[in-house]
């Protein structure tokens, strides 16, 4: 006969809280994924905004993501072209041999934004409205918008009022053609125009003009094929271009790759003296 009383089952010790939490965590991991908690009511607005943007982006399909990215890239490109640099397609031979038809140049739009002024010898792009073009013809708004967008990207011919020329004289300069040797004089100093198209005379049209303050006298490098300040002597402004119509300075040829180079200011202008006070005609 077994005289030992059966052992009474002892109370099991309470499970530590940490273990219970780990057990629940394991069950949670094994089970279906729970939704992420919403941002707290007191979360900063920026955090809530980023969260909503991330949720919106995750909900897009592949083609939608592609369209959004393309739109963002296009917008950034347009902003850069509108305010920093813009490609410009050369539409004619008026600047040969410096620039050839089909070349694409990058125009620095900041060159004259912060106190800088166009200098003699600079190649500039400008809006000729009011100087080279007195009465712009009416244009179809849709066609004009498409042309402007194409121009911003350097894929289309520039607007009909945009020109690219070289600065020959700035405000106060007296520009004369020509001396006994057939050279253009700026403030009485003959300029060595080694950039001019081979075989071209400096000008077949004689002129003697004092450039008004805030304006520019501009000419093409291919003088025989360029319609420039000489062709507008009888127009308001006497063929000169307002400085505030300058879009920017052409600094680089970027296409075709075989013509990739930087455009420098010709050394022939370095010795031109400052204009005489008053700048009166002689």
Secondary structure, DSSP 8 states (H G I E B T S, - for coil): ---S------------HHHHHHHHHHHHHHS---------TTS-HHHHHHHHHHHHHHT--HHHHHHHHHHHHHHHHHHHHHHTEEEEE--SSTTTTTS-TT-EEEEETTTTTSS----TT-EEEEE-BTTTBSS-----HHHHHHHHHHHHTT-S---TTEEEEEEEE-TT-EEEE--TTS--EETTEE---TTS-TT--S-SS-EEEE--TTEEEEE-SSGGG---GGGGTTSTTTT-EEGGGEEEEEEEEEESGGG-EE----GGGTT-----TT----
